[in-house]
Amino acid sequence: MLHKLLPRLALSACVAAGFAHTPARAETASTELRSELRAAMVDYINANSIDGKFYHLNQASGTLETYEPADVSAVVLKVGDHYVICSSFETADGKTVYLDFFAVQAQGKAEVLQLIAEKRDLTCKIVRARQAAAR
């Protein structure tokens, strides 16, 4: 599954451009930490996948949805003590969905805490609010 996650990084430019044009910019993480965070995201995805499909319970509709990895963004944003890792997946009918993973580094280990599915606007709002609070 990892080989499907890493090849295309086209979304990263779009996501980076979107966050870069916000009034406040998020801090960046070191290259090593970004790699650790991405690995934690891949572990989270693999732990919730069967036969190459990522499973997610849509709380709004109550349906169990399956996604296939489409693209993992190179964008990892540091927001306070947390990190946001952005990625995209595809539904069975080819629709692109955006999944954002909130992660931390605790006791020397990167770990995903929560997934926000198909709510990039919410992710942007959280990032901006944390940036404003940090000022």
C-alpha positions in Angstrom: 0.0 0.0 0.0 2.9 2.4 0.7 3.9 2.3 -2.9 0.5 3.7 -3.8 0.8 6.5 -1.2 4.1 8.1 -2.2 4.4 8.4 -6.0 2.2 11.4 -6.8 2.7 14.7 -4.9 0.7 17.0 -7.2 -1.8 17.8 -4.4 1.0 19.1 -2.2 1.5 22.2 -4.3 -2.2 23.0 -4.1 -2.4 22.5 -0.4 0.8 24.4 0.2 -0.4 27.3 -1.9 -3.7 27.4 0.0 -2.0 27.5 3.4 0.7 29.9 2.2 -1.9 32.4 1.2 -3.5 32.5 4.6 -2.8 35.7 6.6 -0.6 33.7 9.1 1.7 30.9 8.0 2.1 27.7 9.9 5.5 26.8 11.3 7.3 24.0 9.5 8.7 20.8 10.9 12.2 19.4 10.3 12.7 17.0 7.4 13.3 14.2 9.8 10.2 14.9 11.8 8.1 15.3 8.7 9.3 11.8 7.6 8.3 10.4 11.1 4.9 12.0 10.9 4.3 10.7 7.4 5.3 7.2 8.6 2.8 7.5 11.5 0.1 8.5 9.0 0.9 5.4 6.9 0.8 3.2 10.0 -2.6 4.7 10.8 -3.8 4.1 7.3 -2.5 0.5 7.2 -4.1 -0.2 10.6 -7.5 0.8 9.2 -7.1 -0.8 5.8 -8.1 -4.2 4.5 -7.1 -5.4 1.0 -5.6 -2.0 0.1 -8.8 -0.1 1.0 -8.9 2.4 3.9 -12.0 2.2 6.0 -13.6 5.3 7.6 -17.0 5.6 9.4 -18.8 8.7 8.1 -20.4 10.0 11.3 -22.8 12.3 9.4 -24.3 9.6 7.3 -23.6 6.6 9.5 -22.0 4.7 6.6 -18.7 2.9 6.5 -16.8 4.3 3.5 -13.8 2.8 1.8 -11.1 4.8 0.1 -8.1 4.0 -1.9 -4.9 6.0 -1.5 -4.5 8.5 -4.3 -1.9 10.9 -3.2 0.0 11.8 0.0 0.8 15.5 0.2 4.3 16.5 1.2 2.7 19.2 3.3 3.1 18.8 7.1 2.2 21.8 9.1 3.3 22.5 12.7 0.5 24.2 14.6 1.4 24.8 18.2 2.3 21.4 19.7 0.4 19.5 16.9 0.9 18.7 13.3 -1.5 18.5 10.3 -0.7 16.0 7.5 -2.7 16.3 4.4 -3.6 13.5 1.9 -6.1 12.6 -0.8 -7.9 9.3 -1.5 -10.4 8.1 -4.1 -13.8 6.5 -3.7 -14.8 3.5 -5.7 -16.4 5.8 -8.3 -13.2 7.8 -8.7 -14.2 10.9 -6.6 -11.3 12.5 -4.8 -11.7 13.0 -1.0 -9.4 14.9 1.2 -8.3 13.4 4.5 -6.3 15.5 7.1 -4.5 13.8 10.0 -3.8 15.5 13.3 -0.6 14.2 14.9 1.8 14.8 17.8 5.2 13.8 18.7 5.3 12.5 22.3 8.1 10.7 24.0 10.1 10.7 20.8 7.4 9.0 18.8 5.1 10.5 16.2 1.5 9.4 16.4 -1.8 10.2 14.6 -4.4 11.4 17.1 -7.4 12.0 14.8 -8.6 12.0 11.2 -10.7 14.7 9.7 -12.3 13.5 6.5 -13.5 15.7 3.6 -13.5 18.9 5.7 -10.5 20.8 4.4 -12.2 24.1 5.3 -12.4 22.9 9.0 -8.7 22.0 8.9 -7.9 25.5 7.6 -10.0 27.0 10.3 -8.3 25.0 13.1 -4.9 25.9 11.7 -5.7 29.6 11.5 -7.2 29.6 15.1 -4.1 28.0 16.6 -1.8 30.3 14.7 -3.8 33.3 16.0 -3.7 31.9 19.6 0.1 31.5 19.3 0.7 35.1 18.5 
